[in-house]
Amino acid sequence: MEEILAIINTVSTTSFLEKFQFLSDGANRMKPAYLTQLTEWHLYSEIELISNNATIIRKIANNKVLTRIYNKNSLDSKGNYSWDRYNELRPLL
């Protein structure tokens, strides 16, 4: 329970919206600050995808469906993590 409260306190700050918008912009994926923010917010599944980005891109090749899934934002407009995206890309690792 303490760990959950610590995560909530880490995420719910006055800079939440700014950080959320930064993570919602796919153009930031390869910036070091993106990985830092994912770590701060304990988004380990997305860290796994980012850490294996080259492998994912290589295996996607010219598959349009997987490319579209890859290009989706990891967070939706309500702030929910896209588990569908993760579950589609995870087998490529």
N, C-alpha and C positions, 0 to 999 in steps of 0.2 A: 504494500500500500504506500509506503514511504517513497518507493521508486516512482510510482505513478504520479504522486503529488510533485515530486521533483521535476518530472518531465513536463507536467502541466505548468509549473512555475517557470520553467525554462522557455516554453513556447509562448505563454501569455504575457507579453511585455508590450510596452508602448510602441515598439518598432515592429509589432507582429505583421501589420498590413504591408509594410515595406519589404520585410523578409519573405512574406507569402508571395508577393508580386514578383520578387526576384526568382524564387523557386518555380513560379508558374511560367516563366519565360524560358522556353526551350533553348533559346540562343545562349543562355548562361550555363548550360550543362557542363561544358568543358572548362569552365573557369574554376580556379582553386577555391574561390569564395563559395561556390555552389556546393562543393564537397564539404566545406567547413560548416555551412548552414545545415546540410543534411545530417551531419554528425551532431550538431548542437540540438537538433530536433529529433534525434534518435530514429531517423528514417533509414534503417539498416538495409532494408530490401532495395531501396533505390541506390544506396551506396554500392551494393553488390552489382547492380546493373552498370553503374557509371564506371566502376573499377574494371569491368570486363567489356567496356564499350567497343574496343577494337574487334574483339571476338564476335560480338553481336552483329556489328556492321558487316563483317566478313561473311558471316553465316546468312544474313538477310539477303545479301547479293542483290538480285533484281526482283525479289518477291515483293510485289506492290502491297499486298495485304499486311505483311510484316513491317514494311517500311511505314505504312500509315499508323500501325500500332506503335512502332518505335517513336514516331514523331508526335504522338499524343503527349499532353502534359501529364506529369506524374500526379498532380493534384487537380481535382476538379474545382469548379467555381465556389463550391461550399467548403473546400478545404479537405475533402476526403481523398485519401490515397487511392490511386487506381490499381487495385489488386488484379483486375482483369488484364491490364497491360503487363504487370509483373508476371503473372502466370503464363502469359503467352511468350514473353521474352526469356524467362528463366530457363526453359529447356535448351536454349541456344548456347548456354554457358558450358 
